[in-house]
Each structure stands twice: as C-alpha cells, then as structure tokens.
Amino acid sequence: MSTYELDWFKSGNSSAQGDSCVEVAVAERAIYVRDSKDVNRPHFAVGREEWSRFVGFVAEV
C-alpha cells in the first residue's frame, strides 16, 4: 500500500493553526508517522505492538 493511499489524521488536541503536529495512519501491520507541516518529507513506520507500548507509556507520563 502506498502511503499516499493511507488515511492520515492528527490528534484532536492539535492546535487550530496546524503547527508542530504529526499525523499518523493506521495500516494492517504498521503505524505510519509524518510531519504535518511537510507531508512530502520521509515518514517512518513502527509495528502495531511497538506503537501500543509507546502510547501506553505516554499515557502514564
């Protein structure tokens, strides 16, 4: 699947101006992350399990 075909979204906590945000897209085997200010820059992907651990850690902070 091309990353252009993914459904990218920002957090509901993002500012209305759209600055300093990241966008994520959920795929079958990975979570993709990119800079919302420059969507043409390279993105990165992490496995679903690793993403869950990351989100769990952040929620505890």
Secondary structure as a PSIPRED ss2 file (coil, helix, strand):
# PSIPRED VFORMAT (PSIPRED V4.0)

   1 M C   1.000  0.000  0.000
   2 S C   1.000  0.000  0.000
   3 T H   0.000  1.000  0.000
   4 Y H   0.000  1.000  0.000
   5 E H   0.000  1.000  0.000
   6 L C   1.000  0.000  0.000
   7 D C   1.000  0.000  0.000
   8 W C   1.000  0.000  0.000
   9 F E   0.000  0.000  1.000
  10 K C   1.000  0.000  0.000
  11 S C   1.000  0.000  0.000
  12 G C   1.000  0.000  0.000
  13 N C   1.000  0.000  0.000
  14 S C   1.000  0.000  0.000
  15 S C   1.000  0.000  0.000
  16 A C   1.000  0.000  0.000
  17 Q C   1.000  0.000  0.000
  18 G C   1.000  0.000  0.000
  19 D C   1.000  0.000  0.000
  20 S C   1.000  0.000  0.000
  21 C C   1.000  0.000  0.000
  22 V E   0.000  0.000  1.000
  23 E E   0.000  0.000  1.000
  24 V E   0.000  0.000  1.000
  25 A E   0.000  0.000  1.000
  26 V E   0.000  0.000  1.000
  27 A C   1.000  0.000  0.000
  28 E C   1.000  0.000  0.000
  29 R C   1.000  0.000  0.000
  30 A E   0.000  0.000  1.000
  31 I E   0.000  0.000  1.000
  32 Y E   0.000  0.000  1.000
  33 V E   0.000  0.000  1.000
  34 R E   0.000  0.000  1.000
  35 D E   0.000  0.000  1.000
  36 S C   1.000  0.000  0.000
  37 K C   1.000  0.000  0.000
  38 D C   1.000  0.000  0.000
  39 V C   1.000  0.000  0.000
  40 N C   1.000  0.000  0.000
  41 R C   1.000  0.000  0.000
  42 P C   1.000  0.000  0.000
  43 H C   1.000  0.000  0.000
  44 F E   0.000  0.000  1.000
  45 A E   0.000  0.000  1.000
  46 V E   0.000  0.000  1.000
  47 G E   0.000  0.000  1.000
  48 R H   0.000  1.000  0.000
  49 E H   0.000  1.000  0.000
  50 E H   0.000  1.000  0.000
  51 W H   0.000  1.000  0.000
  52 S H   0.000  1.000  0.000
  53 R H   0.000  1.000  0.000
  54 F H   0.000  1.000  0.000
  55 V H   0.000  1.000  0.000
  56 G H   0.000  1.000  0.000
  57 F H   0.000  1.000  0.000
  58 V H   0.000  1.000  0.000
  59 A H   0.000  1.000  0.000
  60 E H   0.000  1.000  0.000
  61 V C   1.000  0.000  0.000
